[in-house]
Amino acid sequence: MRTTCWAPLVQLRCVLDDERWNSAKADPTSNWRANRQRERGASGVLLPSIGSRNLSFSPVSGPVLCRLSHGGEGPMAGKSAARPRKLSVYLYIPNIIGYIRVLMNCVAFAICFSNKRIFSVLYFISFVCDGVDGWCARKFNQVSTFGAVLDMVTDRISTACLLVILSQVYRPGLTFLLLLALDIASHWLQMYSTFLTGKVSHKDVKDSTNWLFKAYYGNRMFMAFCCVACEVLYILLFLRAEKETEDLIDVLMTSARQSPFLFVLLALSFFWMDNKTNCQCYTDEDGSRRLCAL
């Protein structure tokens, strides 16, 4: 059975040159009328082809693809029109930065005990890139779900690895394992509860009544200070540890007495870390409450 994609145009008989059309109808002996009958052919279907001036018809049988030409040759029949390629999500600039972060963390933890300073530099650069990739995603309009998950997973794994190392260096090691559990639980409960309640982002906390919770997720600078303070404190503790069975309180007191700058840095780090820890505790409570209400 013969078909054509020009079915809606079978009855179309119009030309832009009205004078030629009218003269052909008025003159029964016109060669143009005869040529039109021959062009109809056996198929009985006239298909349009667009030239530089007139809209004329050409006989086609069987399935066809539309061919348009305007003042010259168009694309060949049977070939789809070229479409601009969409950049793969894997090649987005923020996602490439995410891959670099993963590599830096792998190298950093591979040499963490043999060269603490290089580890600290690589780890901190990777942490700073956490903010850079978010800026690039917004700047170049390359926000993606894959990038968001890659970013979050990289953050959680890198922080978890460092906390596990600190739990083996300091006593009591349970302190750092509890911080690790709190970090993972708060993120999981916040993500899961917000998406199940129909929210688009886990940072949508407009309906919350807790000012600290709203400040943490609603103010980028506040969140940045909290996160940077935690990572700086973890790095400082790792650098200050000289043996595998260090007492946490002794190291903190010794470090504070040795240098006023180090004392101020530790104090500020503990202040912002305390805000983040309190926010994570509230996140666990709020997320659990919303999950129970579902």
C-alpha positions as CSV (number, residue, x, y, z in Angstrom):
1,M,0.0,0.0,0.0
2,R,1.4,3.3,-1.1
3,T,1.6,6.1,1.5
4,T,2.9,9.6,1.5
5,C,3.7,12.2,4.1
6,W,2.2,14.8,1.9
7,A,-1.4,13.6,2.4
8,P,-2.6,16.9,3.8
9,L,-1.3,18.7,0.8
10,V,-2.9,16.5,-1.9
11,Q,-5.6,19.0,-2.5
12,L,-3.1,21.9,-2.5
13,R,-3.1,23.8,-5.8
14,C,-1.7,27.2,-5.3
15,V,1.2,29.1,-6.8
16,L,2.7,32.4,-5.9
17,D,2.6,33.6,-9.5
18,D,-1.2,34.2,-9.8
19,E,-0.9,35.6,-13.3
20,R,0.6,32.3,-14.7
21,W,-2.1,30.3,-13.0
22,N,-4.9,32.4,-14.3
23,S,-3.6,32.5,-17.8
24,A,-3.2,28.7,-17.9
25,K,-6.8,28.3,-17.0
26,A,-8.0,30.8,-19.6
27,D,-6.0,29.1,-22.4
28,P,-7.1,25.5,-23.2
29,T,-4.2,25.0,-25.5
30,S,-1.6,26.0,-22.9
31,N,1.4,23.6,-22.8
32,W,1.6,24.3,-19.1
33,R,-1.7,22.5,-18.5
34,A,-0.4,19.5,-20.5
35,N,2.8,19.4,-18.6
36,R,0.8,19.4,-15.4
37,Q,-1.1,16.3,-16.5
38,R,2.1,14.5,-17.4
39,E,3.7,15.4,-14.0
40,R,0.8,13.8,-12.2
41,G,1.9,10.4,-13.5
42,A,0.5,7.1,-12.4
43,S,0.5,7.9,-8.8
44,G,-2.2,10.5,-9.0
45,V,-0.4,12.5,-6.3
46,L,1.3,15.8,-6.8
47,L,3.9,16.8,-4.2
48,P,5.2,20.3,-3.7
49,S,8.8,21.3,-4.3
50,I,9.7,24.9,-3.4
51,G,11.8,26.8,-5.8
52,S,13.1,30.3,-5.6
53,R,9.8,31.9,-6.8
54,N,6.9,29.4,-7.4
55,L,5.4,26.6,-5.4
56,S,5.1,23.7,-8.0
57,F,4.3,20.0,-7.7
58,S,6.3,16.9,-8.5
59,P,5.0,13.3,-8.8
60,V,6.1,10.9,-6.0
61,S,5.0,7.3,-5.3
62,G,5.7,5.3,-2.1
63,P,6.9,6.6,1.2
64,V,8.9,9.8,0.9
65,L,10.6,12.4,3.1
66,C,10.0,16.0,2.7
67,R,12.5,17.9,0.6
68,L,12.7,21.6,0.7
69,S,14.9,23.7,-1.5
70,H,15.0,27.5,-1.5
71,G,17.0,29.0,-4.3
72,G,19.4,26.0,-4.5
73,E,19.8,22.4,-3.5
74,G,18.5,21.4,-0.1
75,P,19.3,18.3,2.0
76,M,18.9,15.0,0.2
77,A,15.7,13.0,0.6
78,G,15.9,10.3,3.2
79,K,18.2,12.2,5.4
80,S,17.0,13.9,8.6
81,A,17.8,17.5,9.1
82,A,20.9,18.1,11.1
83,R,20.3,18.9,14.7
84,P,22.8,20.6,17.0
85,R,24.4,18.1,19.3
86,K,23.6,18.4,23.0
87,L,26.7,18.3,25.2
88,S,26.8,15.1,27.2
89,V,26.1,15.6,30.9
90,Y,29.3,13.7,31.6
91,L,31.3,16.5,29.9
92,Y,29.7,19.4,31.8
93,I,32.3,21.7,33.3
94,P,31.2,21.2,37.0
95,N,31.1,17.4,36.5
96,I,34.7,17.5,35.1
97,I,35.7,19.4,38.2
98,G,34.0,16.6,40.2
99,Y,36.1,14.0,38.5
100,I,39.2,16.0,39.4
101,R,38.1,16.2,43.0
102,V,37.8,12.4,43.1
103,L,41.3,11.9,41.7
104,M,42.8,14.4,44.2
105,N,41.1,12.7,47.1
106,C,42.4,9.3,45.9
107,V,46.0,10.6,45.7
108,A,45.6,12.5,49.0
109,F,44.5,9.4,51.0
110,A,47.1,7.2,49.3
111,I,49.9,9.4,50.8
112,C,48.1,10.6,54.0
113,F,50.5,8.9,56.4
114,S,53.7,9.4,54.3
115,N,53.3,13.1,53.6
116,K,50.7,14.9,55.7
117,R,51.3,18.3,54.2
118,I,50.6,17.2,50.6
119,F,47.6,15.3,51.9
120,S,46.3,18.4,53.6
121,V,46.8,20.6,50.5
122,L,45.1,18.2,48.1
123,Y,42.3,17.5,50.5
124,F,41.6,21.2,51.1
125,I,41.8,22.1,47.4
126,S,39.3,19.3,46.7
127,F,37.1,20.8,49.3
128,V,37.3,24.3,47.8
129,C,36.4,22.9,44.4
130,D,33.1,21.9,46.0
131,G,32.1,25.5,45.8
132,V,33.8,26.1,42.4
133,D,31.8,23.4,40.7
134,G,28.5,24.8,42.0
135,W,29.4,28.2,40.8
136,C,30.3,26.8,37.3
137,A,27.0,24.9,37.2
138,R,25.0,28.1,37.7
139,K,27.3,30.3,35.6
140,F,27.2,28.0,32.5
141,N,23.7,26.7,33.1
142,Q,24.9,23.2,33.5
143,V,23.0,22.1,36.6
144,S,22.3,18.4,36.5
145,T,21.1,15.7,38.8
146,F,24.2,13.6,38.1
147,G,26.4,16.5,39.1
148,A,24.5,17.1,42.3
149,V,24.8,13.5,43.3
150,L,28.4,13.3,42.3
151,D,29.2,16.4,44.4
152,M,27.3,15.1,47.5
153,V,28.8,11.6,47.3
154,T,32.3,13.0,46.9
155,D,31.8,15.2,50.0
156,R,30.4,12.5,52.1
157,I,33.1,9.9,51.2
158,S,36.0,12.3,51.6
159,T,34.8,13.5,55.0
160,A,34.0,10.0,56.1
161,C,37.5,8.7,55.2
162,L,39.2,11.5,57.1
163,L,37.0,10.9,60.2
164,V,37.8,7.2,60.1
165,I,41.5,8.0,60.0
166,L,41.1,10.4,63.0
167,S,39.2,7.8,64.9
168,Q,42.3,5.6,64.6
169,V,44.7,8.3,65.6
170,Y,43.0,9.8,68.6
171,R,41.4,8.5,71.7
172,P,38.5,8.4,72.2
173,G,38.0,7.4,68.6
174,L,34.3,7.1,69.2
175,T,34.0,10.9,69.0
176,F,34.9,10.9,65.3
177,L,32.8,7.9,64.5
178,L,29.7,9.6,66.1
179,L,30.4,12.7,64.0
180,L,30.6,10.5,60.9
181,A,27.3,8.8,61.7
182,L,25.7,12.2,62.4
183,D,26.9,13.6,59.1
184,I,25.6,10.7,57.0
185,A,22.3,10.4,58.9
186,S,21.5,14.1,58.6
187,H,22.1,14.2,54.9
188,W,20.2,11.1,54.2
189,L,17.2,12.0,56.3
190,Q,17.1,15.6,54.8
191,M,17.3,14.4,51.2
192,Y,14.9,11.5,51.6
193,S,12.3,13.4,53.6
194,T,12.2,16.5,51.4
195,F,11.8,14.6,48.2
196,L,9.1,12.3,49.6
197,T,7.1,15.4,50.7
198,G,7.2,16.7,47.1
199,K,10.0,19.3,47.4
200,V,12.4,19.9,44.5
201,S,15.5,20.6,46.6
202,H,16.6,19.4,50.0
203,K,17.6,23.0,50.7
204,D,13.9,24.2,50.6
205,V,13.4,24.9,54.3
206,K,11.0,27.8,54.1
207,D,8.4,26.0,56.2
208,S,10.8,25.4,59.0
209,T,10.5,27.2,62.3
210,N,14.1,26.7,63.4
211,W,16.2,29.7,62.7
212,L,19.5,27.8,62.7
213,F,18.1,25.3,60.3
214,K,16.9,28.0,58.0
215,A,20.2,29.9,58.2
216,Y,22.2,26.8,57.4
217,Y,20.3,25.8,54.2
218,G,19.0,29.2,53.2
219,N,22.3,31.3,53.5
220,R,25.2,30.2,51.4
221,M,27.8,32.1,53.4
222,F,26.5,30.7,56.7
223,M,26.7,27.1,55.3
224,A,30.2,27.8,53.9
225,F,31.6,29.0,57.2
226,C,30.2,25.9,59.0
227,C,31.5,23.5,56.4
228,V,34.9,25.1,56.1
229,A,35.4,25.3,59.9
230,C,34.7,21.5,60.2
231,E,37.2,20.6,57.5
232,V,39.8,23.0,58.8
233,L,39.5,21.5,62.3
234,Y,39.8,17.9,61.0
235,I,42.9,18.8,58.9
236,L,44.5,20.6,61.9
237,L,43.9,17.6,64.2
238,F,45.4,15.3,61.6
239,L,48.5,17.5,61.2
240,R,48.9,17.9,65.0
241,A,48.8,14.1,65.7
242,E,52.3,12.8,66.1
243,K,51.5,9.2,67.1
244,E,48.6,6.8,66.7
245,T,47.3,7.0,70.3
246,E,47.0,10.7,70.9
247,D,44.6,12.0,73.5
248,L,42.3,14.5,71.9
249,I,42.0,16.9,74.8
250,D,45.8,17.0,75.4
251,V,46.5,17.8,71.7
252,L,43.9,20.6,71.7
253,M,45.2,22.1,74.9
254,T,48.9,21.9,73.8
255,S,48.1,23.4,70.4
256,A,46.2,26.3,72.0
257,R,49.1,27.1,74.3
258,Q,51.8,27.0,71.6
259,S,50.4,29.7,69.4
260,P,47.8,32.5,69.8
261,F,47.0,32.2,66.1
262,L,46.4,28.5,66.4
263,F,44.2,29.1,69.5
264,V,42.0,31.6,67.6
265,L,41.8,29.3,64.6
266,L,40.7,26.4,66.8
267,A,38.2,28.5,68.7
268,L,36.6,29.8,65.5
269,S,36.6,26.3,64.0
270,F,34.8,24.9,67.1
271,F,32.3,27.7,67.1
272,W,31.2,27.1,63.5
273,M,31.4,23.4,63.9
274,D,29.1,23.6,66.9
275,N,26.5,25.4,64.7
276,K,26.8,22.7,62.0
277,T,26.5,19.9,64.6
278,N,23.4,21.5,66.2
279,C,21.9,21.9,62.7
280,Q,22.6,18.2,61.9
281,C,20.9,17.1,65.1
282,Y,17.9,19.2,64.3
283,T,17.9,17.8,60.7
284,D,17.8,14.2,62.1
285,E,14.8,15.1,64.3
286,D,13.0,17.1,61.6
287,G,13.6,14.4,58.9
288,S,12.5,11.6,61.2
289,R,9.3,13.5,62.2
290,R,8.4,14.1,58.5
291,L,9.0,10.5,57.5
292,C,6.8,9.3,60.4
293,A,4.0,11.6,59.2
294,L,3.9,10.1,55.7
